[in-house]
Amino acid sequence: MVIPLTTQHYTMLARNLLYTGMTRGKQLVVLTGRRKALAIAVKNGAARRRYSLLRSRLCDTFRM
């Protein structure tokens, strides 16, 4: 798995996303990009609220 790290997409630099990418690699994980972006991602432990509507979609599915 190749994980590009750039400062251009600042909102994607989050510790939980980096961890997920690194743990999904089966044999090899390659981080490419800027060290500054990696440092930002590691320091950014705040998880953002997601608005995927998954709960409402699942509830609608099970009500049928």
CHARMM-style PDB file with segment names, atoms N, HN, CA, C and O in Angstrom:
ATOM      1  N   MET     1       0.846  -1.158   0.000  1.00  0.00      PROA
ATOM      2  CA  MET     1       0.000   0.000   0.000  1.00  0.00      PROA
ATOM      3  C   MET     1       0.895   1.224   0.000  1.00  0.00      PROA
ATOM      4  O   MET     1       1.884   1.285   0.730  1.00  0.00      PROA
ATOM      5  N   VAL     2       0.542   2.192  -0.819  1.00  0.00      PROA
ATOM      6  HN  VAL     2      -0.262   2.142  -1.412  1.00  0.00      PROA
ATOM      7  CA  VAL     2       1.269   3.451  -0.875  1.00  0.00      PROA
ATOM      8  C   VAL     2       0.364   4.546  -0.313  1.00  0.00      PROA
ATOM      9  O   VAL     2      -0.766   4.725  -0.767  1.00  0.00      PROA
ATOM     10  N   ILE     3       0.874   5.271   0.675  1.00  0.00      PROA
ATOM     11  HN  ILE     3       1.792   5.126   1.043  1.00  0.00      PROA
ATOM     12  CA  ILE     3       0.107   6.343   1.311  1.00  0.00      PROA
ATOM     13  C   ILE     3       0.804   7.667   1.015  1.00  0.00      PROA
ATOM     14  O   ILE     3       1.866   7.943   1.572  1.00  0.00      PROA
ATOM     15  N   PRO     4       0.215   8.494   0.139  1.00  0.00      PROA
ATOM     16  CA  PRO     4       0.815   9.804  -0.130  1.00  0.00      PROA
ATOM     17  C   PRO     4       0.439  10.794   0.977  1.00  0.00      PROA
ATOM     18  O   PRO     4      -0.719  10.876   1.385  1.00  0.00      PROA
ATOM     19  N   LEU     5       1.422  11.533   1.448  1.00  0.00      PROA
ATOM     20  HN  LEU     5       2.363  11.467   1.116  1.00  0.00      PROA
ATOM     21  CA  LEU     5       1.194  12.524   2.495  1.00  0.00      PROA
ATOM     22  C   LEU     5       1.645  13.892   1.995  1.00  0.00      PROA
ATOM     23  O   LEU     5       2.838  14.149   1.838  1.00  0.00      PROA
ATOM     24  N   THR     6       0.682  14.751   1.752  1.00  0.00      PROA
ATOM     25  HN  THR     6      -0.288  14.542   1.880  1.00  0.00      PROA
ATOM     26  CA  THR     6       0.993  16.119   1.336  1.00  0.00      PROA
ATOM     27  C   THR     6       0.204  17.086   2.198  1.00  0.00      PROA
ATOM     28  O   THR     6      -0.808  16.717   2.796  1.00  0.00      PROA
ATOM     29  N   THR     7       0.661  18.300   2.258  1.00  0.00      PROA
ATOM     30  HN  THR     7       1.483  18.600   1.772  1.00  0.00      PROA
ATOM     31  CA  THR     7      -0.036  19.308   3.060  1.00  0.00      PROA
ATOM     32  C   THR     7      -1.165  19.976   2.280  1.00  0.00      PROA
ATOM     33  O   THR     7      -1.864  20.828   2.827  1.00  0.00      PROA
ATOM     34  N   GLN     8      -1.356  19.609   1.020  1.00  0.00      PROA
ATOM     35  HN  GLN     8      -0.788  18.917   0.575  1.00  0.00      PROA
ATOM     36  CA  GLN     8      -2.394  20.228   0.205  1.00  0.00      PROA
ATOM     37  C   GLN     8      -3.800  19.857   0.677  1.00  0.00      PROA
ATOM     38  O   GLN     8      -4.707  20.688   0.625  1.00  0.00      PROA
ATOM     39  N   HSD     9      -3.987  18.640   1.129  1.00  0.00      PROA
ATOM     40  HN  HSD     9      -3.251  17.965   1.171  1.00  0.00      PROA
ATOM     41  CA  HSD     9      -5.297  18.191   1.609  1.00  0.00      PROA
ATOM     42  C   HSD     9      -5.245  18.078   3.131  1.00  0.00      PROA
ATOM     43  O   HSD     9      -5.236  16.984   3.697  1.00  0.00      PROA
ATOM     44  N   TYR    10      -5.211  19.219   3.759  1.00  0.00      PROA
ATOM     45  HN  TYR    10      -5.218  20.108   3.300  1.00  0.00      PROA
ATOM     46  CA  TYR    10      -4.992  19.313   5.201  1.00  0.00      PROA
ATOM     47  C   TYR    10      -6.033  18.544   6.003  1.00  0.00      PROA
ATOM     48  O   TYR    10      -5.700  17.963   7.036  1.00  0.00      PROA
ATOM     49  N   THR    11      -7.282  18.527   5.555  1.00  0.00      PROA
ATOM     50  HN  THR    11      -7.553  18.999   4.716  1.00  0.00      PROA
ATOM     51  CA  THR    11      -8.343  17.869   6.320  1.00  0.00      PROA
ATOM     52  C   THR    11      -8.171  16.358   6.367  1.00  0.00      PROA
ATOM     53  O   THR    11      -8.727  15.705   7.250  1.00  0.00      PROA
ATOM     54  N   MET    12      -7.419  15.792   5.440  1.00  0.00      PROA
ATOM     55  HN  MET    12      -6.967  16.323   4.723  1.00  0.00      PROA
ATOM     56  CA  MET    12      -7.193  14.345   5.427  1.00  0.00      PROA
ATOM     57  C   MET    12      -6.031  13.934   6.323  1.00  0.00      PROA
ATOM     58  O   MET    12      -5.796  12.739   6.507  1.00  0.00      PROA
ATOM     59  N   LEU    13      -5.307  14.883   6.879  1.00  0.00      PROA
ATOM     60  HN  LEU    13      -5.497  15.853   6.729  1.00  0.00      PROA
ATOM     61  CA  LEU    13      -4.165  14.573   7.729  1.00  0.00      PROA
ATOM     62  C   LEU    13      -4.642  14.380   9.161  1.00  0.00      PROA
ATOM     63  O   LEU    13      -4.591  15.298   9.980  1.00  0.00      PROA
ATOM     64  N   ALA    14      -5.101  13.179   9.444  1.00  0.00      PROA
ATOM     65  HN  ALA    14      -5.143  12.433   8.779  1.00  0.00      PROA
ATOM     66  CA  ALA    14      -5.595  12.841  10.776  1.00  0.00      PROA
ATOM     67  C   ALA    14      -4.974  11.523  11.216  1.00  0.00      PROA
ATOM     68  O   ALA    14      -4.754  10.626  10.401  1.00  0.00      PROA
ATOM     69  N   ARG    15      -4.695  11.415  12.497  1.00  0.00      PROA
ATOM     70  HN  ARG    15      -4.874  12.143  13.159  1.00  0.00      PROA
ATOM     71  CA  ARG    15      -4.037  10.226  13.031  1.00  0.00      PROA
ATOM     72  C   ARG    15      -4.838   8.962  12.761  1.00  0.00      PROA
ATOM     73  O   ARG    15      -4.263   7.930  12.417  1.00  0.00      PROA
ATOM     74  N   ASN    16      -6.167   9.026  12.913  1.00  0.00      PROA
ATOM     75  HN  ASN    16      -6.635   9.865  13.193  1.00  0.00      PROA
ATOM     76  CA  ASN    16      -6.963   7.824  12.712  1.00  0.00      PROA
ATOM     77  C   ASN    16      -6.944   7.359  11.256  1.00  0.00      PROA
ATOM     78  O   ASN    16      -6.957   6.154  11.003  1.00  0.00      PROA
ATOM     79  N   LEU    17      -6.912   8.277  10.300  1.00  0.00      PROA
ATOM     80  HN  LEU    17      -6.901   9.256  10.506  1.00  0.00      PROA
ATOM     81  CA  LEU    17      -6.842   7.890   8.892  1.00  0.00      PROA
ATOM     82  C   LEU    17      -5.471   7.312   8.540  1.00  0.00      PROA
ATOM     83  O   LEU    17      -5.371   6.355   7.773  1.00  0.00      PROA
ATOM     84  N   LEU    18      -4.428   7.896   9.103  1.00  0.00      PROA
ATOM     85  HN  LEU    18      -4.509   8.673   9.726  1.00  0.00      PROA
ATOM     86  CA  LEU    18      -3.083   7.365   8.884  1.00  0.00      PROA
ATOM     87  C   LEU    18      -2.965   5.958   9.470  1.00  0.00      PROA
ATOM     88  O   LEU    18      -2.425   5.059   8.825  1.00  0.00      PROA
ATOM     89  N   TYR    19      -3.461   5.769  10.671  1.00  0.00      PROA
ATOM     90  HN  TYR    19      -3.899   6.499  11.196  1.00  0.00      PROA
ATOM     91  CA  TYR    19      -3.434   4.455  11.317  1.00  0.00      PROA
ATOM     92  C   TYR    19      -4.205   3.422  10.493  1.00  0.00      PROA
ATOM     93  O   TYR    19      -3.738   2.299  10.306  1.00  0.00      PROA
ATOM     94  N   THR    20      -5.372   3.801  10.006  1.00  0.00      PROA
ATOM     95  HN  THR    20      -5.751   4.714  10.158  1.00  0.00      PROA
ATOM     96  CA  THR    20      -6.178   2.885   9.194  1.00  0.00      PROA
ATOM     97  C   THR    20      -5.425   2.485   7.933  1.00  0.00      PROA
ATOM     98  O   THR    20      -5.392   1.308   7.576  1.00  0.00      PROA
ATOM     99  N   GLY    21      -4.827   3.448   7.263  1.00  0.00      PROA
ATOM    100  HN  GLY    21      -4.854   4.404   7.553  1.00  0.00      PROA
ATOM    101  CA  GLY    21      -4.066   3.141   6.056  1.00  0.00      PROA
ATOM    102  C   GLY    21      -2.888   2.233   6.321  1.00  0.00      PROA
ATOM    103  O   GLY    21      -2.607   1.321   5.543  1.00  0.00      PROA
ATOM    104  N   MET    22      -2.195   2.484   7.423  1.00  0.00      PROA
ATOM    105  HN  MET    22      -2.423   3.225   8.055  1.00  0.00      PROA
ATOM    106  CA  MET    22      -1.013   1.678   7.740  1.00  0.00      PROA
ATOM    107  C   MET    22      -1.378   0.259   8.162  1.00  0.00      PROA
ATOM    108  O   MET    22      -0.629  -0.677   7.884  1.00  0.00      PROA
ATOM    109  N   THR    23      -2.490   0.089   8.812  1.00  0.00      PROA
ATOM    110  HN  THR    23      -3.099   0.849   9.038  1.00  0.00      PROA
ATOM    111  CA  THR    23      -2.866  -1.256   9.264  1.00  0.00      PROA
ATOM    112  C   THR    23      -3.555  -2.066   8.179  1.00  0.00      PROA
ATOM    113  O   THR    23      -3.698  -3.280   8.328  1.00  0.00      PROA
ATOM    114  N   ARG    24      -3.987  -1.437   7.095  1.00  0.00      PROA
ATOM    115  HN  ARG    24      -3.871  -0.451   6.974  1.00  0.00      PROA
ATOM    116  CA  ARG    24      -4.640  -2.163   5.997  1.00  0.00      PROA
ATOM    117  C   ARG    24      -3.628  -2.839   5.073  1.00  0.00      PROA
ATOM    118  O   ARG    24      -3.971  -3.779   4.356  1.00  0.00      PROA
ATOM    119  N   GLY    25      -2.398  -2.367   5.090  1.00  0.00      PROA
ATOM    120  HN  GLY    25      -2.119  -1.603   5.672  1.00  0.00      PROA
ATOM    121  CA  GLY    25      -1.375  -2.957   4.228  1.00  0.00      PROA
ATOM    122  C   GLY    25      -1.048  -4.372   4.678  1.00  0.00      PROA
ATOM    123  O   GLY    25      -0.722  -4.583   5.846  1.00  0.00      PROA
ATOM    124  N   LYS    26      -1.126  -5.329   3.791  1.00  0.00      PROA
ATOM    125  HN  LYS    26      -1.390  -5.157   2.842  1.00  0.00      PROA
ATOM    126  CA  LYS    26      -0.906  -6.732   4.141  1.00  0.00      PROA
ATOM    127  C   LYS    26       0.576  -7.082   4.219  1.00  0.00      PROA
ATOM    128  O   LYS    26       1.005  -7.737   5.169  1.00  0.00      PROA
ATOM    129  N   GLN    27       1.371  -6.649   3.220  1.00  0.00      PROA
ATOM    130  HN  GLN    27       1.022  -6.118   2.449  1.00  0.00      PROA
ATOM    131  CA  GLN    27       2.781  -7.016   3.192  1.00  0.00      PROA
ATOM    132  C   GLN    27       3.715  -5.819   3.316  1.00  0.00      PROA
ATOM    133  O   GLN    27       4.748  -5.896   3.981  1.00  0.00      PROA
ATOM    134  N   LEU    28       3.349  -4.716   2.675  1.00  0.00      PROA
ATOM    135  HN  LEU    28       2.510  -4.653   2.134  1.00  0.00      PROA
ATOM    136  CA  LEU    28       4.246  -3.570   2.627  1.00  0.00      PROA
ATOM    137  C   LEU    28       3.440  -2.279   2.635  1.00  0.00      PROA
ATOM    138  O   LEU    28       2.437  -2.157   1.934  1.00  0.00      PROA
ATOM    139  N   VAL    29       3.885  -1.328   3.429  1.00  0.00      PROA
ATOM    140  HN  VAL    29       4.701  -1.428   4.000  1.00  0.00      PROA
ATOM    141  CA  VAL    29       3.274   0.004   3.458  1.00  0.00      PROA
ATOM    142  C   VAL    29       4.380   1.011   3.186  1.00  0.00      PROA
ATOM    143  O   VAL    29       5.414   1.009   3.854  1.00  0.00      PROA
ATOM    144  N   VAL    30       4.153   1.873   2.198  1.00  0.00      PROA
ATOM    145  HN  VAL    30       3.313   1.874   1.656  1.00  0.00      PROA
ATOM    146  CA  VAL    30       5.129   2.899   1.833  1.00  0.00      PROA
ATOM    147  C   VAL    30       4.485   4.260   2.050  1.00  0.00      PROA
ATOM    148  O   VAL    30       3.452   4.572   1.459  1.00  0.00      PROA
ATOM    149  N   LEU    31       5.102   5.064   2.901  1.00  0.00      PROA
ATOM    150  HN  LEU    31       5.942   4.811   3.382  1.00  0.00      PROA
ATOM    151  CA  LEU    31       4.664   6.443   3.098  1.00  0.00      PROA
ATOM    152  C   LEU    31       5.518   7.322   2.195  1.00  0.00      PROA
ATOM    153  O   LEU    31       6.746   7.259   2.237  1.00  0.00      PROA
ATOM    154  N   THR    32       4.871   8.134   1.388  1.00  0.00      PROA
ATOM    155  HN  THR    32       3.873   8.185   1.354  1.00  0.00      PROA
ATOM    156  CA  THR    32       5.597   9.016   0.486  1.00  0.00      PROA
ATOM    157  C   THR    32       5.042  10.430   0.635  1.00  0.00      PROA
ATOM    158  O   THR    32       3.843  10.617   0.840  1.00  0.00      PROA
ATOM    159  N   GLY    33       5.914  11.407   0.531  1.00  0.00      PROA
ATOM    160  HN  GLY    33       6.888  11.255   0.364  1.00  0.00      PROA
ATOM    161  CA  GLY    33       5.462  12.787   0.664  1.00  0.00      PROA
ATOM    162  C   GLY    33       6.368  13.577   1.582  1.00  0.00      PROA
ATOM    163  O   GLY    33       7.577  13.354   1.629  1.00  0.00      PROA
ATOM    164  N   ARG    34       5.768  14.505   2.311  1.00  0.00      PROA
ATOM    165  HN  ARG    34       4.785  14.686   2.272  1.00  0.00      PROA
ATOM    166  CA  ARG    34       6.522  15.422   3.156  1.00  0.00      PROA
ATOM    167  C   ARG    34       6.506  14.988   4.610  1.00  0.00      PROA
ATOM    168  O   ARG    34       5.490  14.518   5.122  1.00  0.00      PROA
ATOM    169  N   ARG    35       7.641  15.151   5.265  1.00  0.00      PROA
ATOM    170  HN  ARG    35       8.467  15.533   4.850  1.00  0.00      PROA
ATOM    171  CA  ARG    35       7.724  14.831   6.698  1.00  0.00      PROA
ATOM    172  C   ARG    35       6.805  15.737   7.512  1.00  0.00      PROA
ATOM    173  O   ARG    35       6.243  15.321   8.526  1.00  0.00      PROA
ATOM    174  N   LYS    36       6.662  16.958   7.065  1.00  0.00      PROA
ATOM    175  HN  LYS    36       7.118  17.296   6.242  1.00  0.00      PROA
ATOM    176  CA  LYS    36       5.784  17.906   7.757  1.00  0.00      PROA
ATOM    177  C   LYS    36       4.345  17.388   7.763  1.00  0.00      PROA
ATOM    178  O   LYS    36       3.649  17.502   8.772  1.00  0.00      PROA
ATOM    179  N   ALA    37       3.898  16.822   6.644  1.00  0.00      PROA
ATOM    180  HN  ALA    37       4.463  16.730   5.825  1.00  0.00      PROA
ATOM    181  CA  ALA    37       2.540  16.277   6.563  1.00  0.00      PROA
ATOM    182  C   ALA    37       2.382  15.097   7.513  1.00  0.00      PROA
ATOM    183  O   ALA    37       1.341  14.953   8.154  1.00  0.00      PROA
ATOM    184  N   LEU    38       3.402  14.253   7.608  1.00  0.00      PROA
ATOM    185  HN  LEU    38       4.248  14.370   7.087  1.00  0.00      PROA
ATOM    186  CA  LEU    38       3.355  13.127   8.545  1.00  0.00      PROA
ATOM    187  C   LEU    38       3.269  13.636   9.977  1.00  0.00      PROA
ATOM    188  O   LEU    38       2.491  13.114  10.775  1.00  0.00      PROA
ATOM    189  N   ALA    39       4.057  14.643  10.307  1.00  0.00      PROA
ATOM    190  HN  ALA    39       4.689  15.067   9.658  1.00  0.00      PROA
ATOM    191  CA  ALA    39       4.026  15.210  11.663  1.00  0.00      PROA
ATOM    192  C   ALA    39       2.657  15.800  11.983  1.00  0.00      PROA
ATOM    193  O   ALA    39       2.159  15.642  13.098  1.00  0.00      PROA
ATOM    194  N   ILE    40       2.055  16.467  11.028  1.00  0.00      PROA
ATOM    195  HN  ILE    40       2.459  16.595  10.123  1.00  0.00      PROA
ATOM    196  CA  ILE    40       0.720  17.038  11.233  1.00  0.00      PROA
ATOM    197  C   ILE    40      -0.294  15.934  11.487  1.00  0.00      PROA
ATOM    198  O   ILE    40      -1.132  16.047  12.382  1.00  0.00      PROA
ATOM    199  N   ALA    41      -0.217  14.858  10.693  1.00  0.00      PROA
ATOM    200  HN  ALA    41       0.464  14.766   9.966  1.00  0.00      PROA
ATOM    201  CA  ALA    41      -1.164  13.751  10.836  1.00  0.00      PROA
ATOM    202  C   ALA    41      -1.014  13.068  12.190  1.00  0.00      PROA
ATOM    203  O   ALA    41      -2.013  12.726  12.823  1.00  0.00      PROA
ATOM    204  N   VAL    42       0.213  12.866  12.637  1.00  0.00      PROA
ATOM    205  HN  VAL    42       1.024  13.144  12.122  1.00  0.00      PROA
ATOM    206  CA  VAL    42       0.447  12.200  13.917  1.00  0.00      PROA
ATOM    207  C   VAL    42      -0.045  13.061  15.075  1.00  0.00      PROA
ATOM    208  O   VAL    42      -0.601  12.536  16.040  1.00  0.00      PROA
ATOM    209  N   LYS    43       0.151  14.357  14.993  1.00  0.00      PROA
ATOM    210  HN  LYS    43       0.603  14.783  14.209  1.00  0.00      PROA
ATOM    211  CA  LYS    43      -0.267  15.264  16.068  1.00  0.00      PROA
ATOM    212  C   LYS    43      -1.774  15.494  16.083  1.00  0.00      PROA
ATOM    213  O   LYS    43      -2.340  15.827  17.124  1.00  0.00      PROA
ATOM    214  N   ASN    44      -2.423  15.319  14.942  1.00  0.00      PROA
ATOM    215  HN  ASN    44      -1.963  15.048  14.096  1.00  0.00      PROA
ATOM    216  CA  ASN    44      -3.848  15.610  14.834  1.00  0.00      PROA
ATOM    217  C   ASN    44      -4.668  14.394  15.276  1.00  0.00      PROA
ATOM    218  O   ASN    44      -5.019  13.538  14.464  1.00  0.00      PROA
ATOM    219  N   GLY    45      -4.964  14.336  16.567  1.00  0.00      PROA
ATOM    220  HN  GLY    45      -4.679  15.032  17.226  1.00  0.00      PROA
ATOM    221  CA  GLY    45      -5.729  13.219  17.109  1.00  0.00      PROA
ATOM    222  C   GLY    45      -7.221  13.476  17.189  1.00  0.00      PROA
ATOM    223  O   GLY    45      -7.983  12.596  17.589  1.00  0.00      PROA
ATOM    224  N   ALA    46      -7.641  14.664  16.817  1.00  0.00      PROA
ATOM    225  HN  ALA    46      -7.022  15.379  16.493  1.00  0.00      PROA
ATOM    226  CA  ALA    46      -9.064  15.010  16.896  1.00  0.00      PROA
ATOM    227  C   ALA    46      -9.819  14.373  15.732  1.00  0.00      PROA
ATOM    228  O   ALA    46      -9.537  14.653  14.567  1.00  0.00      PROA
ATOM    229  N   ALA    47     -10.763  13.530  16.057  1.00  0.00      PROA
ATOM    230  HN  ALA    47     -10.993  13.303  17.003  1.00  0.00      PROA
ATOM    231  CA  ALA    47     -11.591  12.903  15.021  1.00  0.00      PROA
ATOM    232  C   ALA    47     -12.736  13.842  14.669  1.00  0.00      PROA
ATOM    233  O   ALA    47     -13.415  14.377  15.546  1.00  0.00      PROA
ATOM    234  N   ARG    48     -12.935  14.029  13.377  1.00  0.00      PROA
ATOM    235  HN  ARG    48     -12.384  13.595  12.665  1.00  0.00      PROA
ATOM    236  CA  ARG    48     -14.022  14.904  12.935  1.00  0.00      PROA
ATOM    237  C   ARG    48     -15.321  14.131  12.895  1.00  0.00      PROA
ATOM    238  O   ARG    48     -15.334  12.923  12.660  1.00  0.00      PROA
ATOM    239  N   ARG    49     -16.395  14.827  13.124  1.00  0.00      PROA
ATOM    240  HN  ARG    49     -16.384  15.809  13.315  1.00  0.00      PROA
ATOM    241  CA  ARG    49     -17.726  14.229  13.063  1.00  0.00      PROA
ATOM    242  C   ARG    49     -18.050  13.908  11.618  1.00  0.00      PROA
ATOM    243  O   ARG    49     -17.844  14.732  10.727  1.00  0.00      PROA
ATOM    244  N   ARG    50     -18.559  12.707  11.390  1.00  0.00      PROA
ATOM    245  HN  ARG    50     -18.726  12.038  12.114  1.00  0.00      PROA
ATOM    246  CA  ARG    50     -18.904  12.282  10.037  1.00  0.00      PROA
ATOM    247  C   ARG    50     -20.412  12.318   9.868  1.00  0.00      PROA
ATOM    248  O   ARG    50     -21.156  11.934  10.770  1.00  0.00      PROA
ATOM    249  N   TYR    51     -20.851  12.770   8.732  1.00  0.00      PROA
ATOM    250  HN  TYR    51     -20.247  13.082   7.999  1.00  0.00      PROA
ATOM    251  CA  TYR    51     -22.270  12.868   8.425  1.00  0.00      PROA
ATOM    252  C   TYR    51     -22.600  11.934   7.260  1.00  0.00      PROA
ATOM    253  O   TYR    51     -22.920  12.387   6.161  1.00  0.00      PROA
ATOM    254  N   SER    52     -22.519  10.639   7.511  1.00  0.00      PROA
ATOM    255  HN  SER    52     -22.259  10.271   8.404  1.00  0.00      PROA
ATOM    256  CA  SER    52     -22.721   9.667   6.443  1.00  0.00      PROA
ATOM    257  C   SER    52     -24.167   9.183   6.356  1.00  0.00      PROA
ATOM    258  O   SER    52     -24.537   8.515   5.391  1.00  0.00      PROA
ATOM    259  N   LEU    53     -24.983   9.512   7.349  1.00  0.00      PROA
ATOM    260  HN  LEU    53     -24.683  10.054   8.134  1.00  0.00      PROA
ATOM    261  CA  LEU    53     -26.377   9.062   7.415  1.00  0.00      PROA
ATOM    262  C   LEU    53     -26.489   7.543   7.483  1.00  0.00      PROA
ATOM    263  O   LEU    53     -27.537   6.981   7.168  1.00  0.00      PROA
ATOM    264  N   LEU    54     -25.407   6.877   7.894  1.00  0.00      PROA
ATOM    265  HN  LEU    54     -24.555   7.333   8.150  1.00  0.00      PROA
ATOM    266  CA  LEU    54     -25.404   5.415   7.955  1.00  0.00      PROA
ATOM    267  C   LEU    54     -26.464   4.894   8.915  1.00  0.00      PROA
ATOM    268  O   LEU    54     -27.178   3.944   8.595  1.00  0.00      PROA
ATOM    269  N   ARG    55     -26.570   5.501  10.077  1.00  0.00      PROA
ATOM    270  HN  ARG    55     -25.990   6.272  10.337  1.00  0.00      PROA
ATOM    271  CA  ARG    55     -27.541   5.029  11.064  1.00  0.00      PROA
ATOM    272  C   ARG    55     -28.973   5.079  10.526  1.00  0.00      PROA
ATOM    273  O   ARG    55     -29.735   4.123  10.674  1.00  0.00      PROA
ATOM    274  N   SER    56     -29.325   6.197   9.904  1.00  0.00      PROA
ATOM    275  HN  SER    56     -28.705   6.973   9.784  1.00  0.00      PROA
ATOM    276  CA  SER    56     -30.688   6.327   9.375  1.00  0.00      PROA
ATOM    277  C   SER    56     -30.926   5.357   8.217  1.00  0.00      PROA
ATOM    278  O   SER    56     -32.023   4.816   8.078  1.00  0.00      PROA
ATOM    279  N   ARG    57     -29.921   5.139   7.399  1.00  0.00      PROA
ATOM    280  HN  ARG    57     -29.030   5.579   7.512  1.00  0.00      PROA
ATOM    281  CA  ARG    57     -30.073   4.194   6.287  1.00  0.00      PROA
ATOM    282  C   ARG    57     -30.230   2.766   6.794  1.00  0.00      PROA
ATOM    283  O   ARG    57     -31.021   1.995   6.252  1.00  0.00      PROA
ATOM    284  N   LEU    58     -29.483   2.418   7.824  1.00  0.00      PROA
ATOM    285  HN  LEU    58     -28.840   3.045   8.264  1.00  0.00      PROA
ATOM    286  CA  LEU    58     -29.616   1.075   8.396  1.00  0.00      PROA
ATOM    287  C   LEU    58     -30.963   0.899   9.069  1.00  0.00      PROA
ATOM    288  O   LEU    58     -31.579  -0.160   8.951  1.00  0.00      PROA
ATOM    289  N   CYS    59     -31.429   1.916   9.771  1.00  0.00      PROA
ATOM    290  HN  CYS    59     -30.928   2.776   9.867  1.00  0.00      PROA
ATOM    291  CA  CYS    59     -32.730   1.829  10.424  1.00  0.00      PROA
ATOM    292  C   CYS    59     -33.841   1.681   9.391  1.00  0.00      PROA
ATOM    293  O   CYS    59     -34.777   0.909   9.597  1.00  0.00      PROA
ATOM    294  N   ASP    60     -33.748   2.402   8.297  1.00  0.00      PROA
ATOM    295  HN  ASP    60     -32.987   3.030   8.129  1.00  0.00      PROA
ATOM    296  CA  ASP    60     -34.754   2.282   7.237  1.00  0.00      PROA
ATOM    297  C   ASP    60     -34.721   0.897   6.609  1.00  0.00      PROA
ATOM    298  O   ASP    60     -35.767   0.364   6.240  1.00  0.00      PROA
ATOM    299  N   THR    61     -33.549   0.313   6.484  1.00  0.00      PROA
ATOM    300  HN  THR    61     -32.700   0.746   6.784  1.00  0.00      PROA
ATOM    301  CA  THR    61     -33.412  -1.008   5.887  1.00  0.00      PROA
ATOM    302  C   THR    61     -34.051  -2.076   6.769  1.00  0.00      PROA
ATOM    303  O   THR    61     -34.726  -2.973   6.263  1.00  0.00      PROA
ATOM    304  N   PHE    62     -33.847  -1.990   8.071  1.00  0.00      PROA
ATOM    305  HN  PHE    62     -33.299  -1.261   8.482  1.00  0.00      PROA
ATOM    306  CA  PHE    62     -34.357  -3.000   8.977  1.00  0.00      PROA
ATOM    307  C   PHE    62     -35.838  -2.835   9.306  1.00  0.00      PROA
ATOM    308  O   PHE    62     -36.438  -3.742   9.882  1.00  0.00      PROA
ATOM    309  N   ARG    63     -36.432  -1.716   8.960  1.00  0.00      PROA
ATOM    310  HN  ARG    63     -35.945  -0.979   8.492  1.00  0.00      PROA
ATOM    311  CA  ARG    63     -37.866  -1.504   9.218  1.00  0.00      PROA
ATOM    312  C   ARG    63     -38.740  -2.187   8.179  1.00  0.00      PROA
ATOM    313  O   ARG    63     -39.938  -2.362   8.404  1.00  0.00      PROA
ATOM    314  N   MET    64     -38.171  -2.573   7.054  1.00  0.00      PROA
ATOM    315  HN  MET    64     -37.198  -2.431   6.871  1.00  0.00      PROA
ATOM    316  CA  MET    64     -38.978  -3.161   5.965  1.00  0.00      PROA
ATOM    317  C   MET    64     -39.588  -4.460   6.357  1.00  0.00      PROA
ATOM    318  OT1 MET    64     -40.291  -5.078   5.558  1.00  0.00      PROA
TER     319      MET     64
END
